[in-house]
Amino acid sequence: MNRTGLTFNSRKALMNNIGEAAGTEIANLIAEMAAEIEELRRTKVNVTRIVPTTNVNLMGRNEDAL
């Protein structure tokens, strides 16, 4: 099982240095962000271009799209 968030020691260090309420808030935010990143990684879809695209710049010349 993947564990997201901070370890007990990291949470305790945050709470000791910046206060219990702020430390808890930051630790919870980090845990939520880690869970969101993991979800995005799990559901990521790769896109393959079938036809190359081109851009026309202001001078009227074609340039390859980035």
VOKOL-843561 format. One record per residue (C-alpha): residue number from 1; x, y, z. Coordinates in nm, 2 decimals. Layout:
N
NODE, seq, X, Y, Z
NODE, NUM, X, Y, Z .
...
***
This chain:
66
NODE, seq, X, Y, Z
NODE, 1, 0.00, 0.00, 0.00 .
NODE, 2, 0.14, 0.34, -0.10 .
NODE, 3, 0.13, 0.58, 0.19 .
NODE, 4, 0.08, 0.95, 0.10 .
NODE, 5, 0.16, 1.23, 0.33 .
NODE, 6, 0.43, 1.30, 0.59 .
NODE, 7, 0.57, 1.06, 0.85 .
NODE, 8, 0.49, 1.11, 1.22 .
NODE, 9, 0.83, 1.27, 1.28 .
NODE, 10, 0.78, 1.52, 1.00 .
NODE, 11, 0.44, 1.62, 1.12 .
NODE, 12, 0.57, 1.65, 1.48 .
NODE, 13, 0.86, 1.87, 1.36 .
NODE, 14, 0.62, 2.10, 1.17 .
NODE, 15, 0.39, 2.13, 1.47 .
NODE, 16, 0.68, 2.20, 1.71 .
NODE, 17, 0.83, 2.47, 1.48 .
NODE, 18, 0.53, 2.66, 1.35 .
NODE, 19, 0.25, 2.56, 1.59 .
NODE, 20, 0.00, 2.28, 1.61 .
NODE, 21, -0.28, 2.43, 1.40 .
NODE, 22, -0.05, 2.55, 1.12 .
NODE, 23, 0.16, 2.23, 1.12 .
NODE, 24, -0.15, 2.02, 1.10 .
NODE, 25, -0.29, 2.23, 0.82 .
NODE, 26, 0.03, 2.21, 0.62 .
NODE, 27, 0.06, 1.84, 0.68 .
NODE, 28, -0.30, 1.78, 0.57 .
NODE, 29, -0.25, 1.99, 0.26 .
NODE, 30, 0.06, 1.79, 0.16 .
NODE, 31, -0.13, 1.47, 0.21 .
NODE, 32, -0.41, 1.59, -0.01 .
NODE, 33, -0.17, 1.71, -0.28 .
NODE, 34, 0.02, 1.38, -0.27 .
NODE, 35, -0.31, 1.19, -0.32 .
NODE, 36, -0.41, 1.41, -0.61 .
NODE, 37, -0.07, 1.36, -0.78 .
NODE, 38, -0.10, 0.99, -0.74 .
NODE, 39, -0.45, 0.99, -0.89 .
NODE, 40, -0.33, 1.20, -1.18 .
NODE, 41, -0.04, 0.96, -1.24 .
NODE, 42, -0.28, 0.66, -1.23 .
NODE, 43, -0.53, 0.81, -1.48 .
NODE, 44, -0.27, 0.98, -1.72 .
NODE, 45, -0.35, 0.92, -2.09 .
NODE, 46, -0.08, 0.95, -2.35 .
NODE, 47, -0.18, 1.13, -2.67 .
NODE, 48, -0.03, 1.04, -3.00 .
NODE, 49, -0.06, 1.29, -3.29 .
NODE, 50, -0.17, 1.13, -3.61 .
NODE, 51, -0.12, 1.43, -3.84 .
NODE, 52, 0.16, 1.69, -3.77 .
NODE, 53, 0.03, 2.04, -3.71 .
NODE, 54, 0.18, 2.36, -3.84 .
NODE, 55, 0.15, 2.72, -3.73 .
NODE, 56, 0.16, 3.03, -3.95 .
NODE, 57, 0.35, 3.31, -3.80 .
NODE, 58, 0.29, 3.68, -3.85 .
NODE, 59, 0.52, 3.69, -4.15 .
NODE, 60, 0.31, 3.43, -4.33 .
NODE, 61, 0.57, 3.15, -4.31 .
NODE, 62, 0.47, 2.80, -4.18 .
NODE, 63, 0.65, 2.68, -3.87 .
NODE, 64, 0.63, 2.34, -3.70 .
NODE, 65, 0.41, 2.34, -3.39 .
NODE, 66, 0.57, 2.28, -3.06 .
***
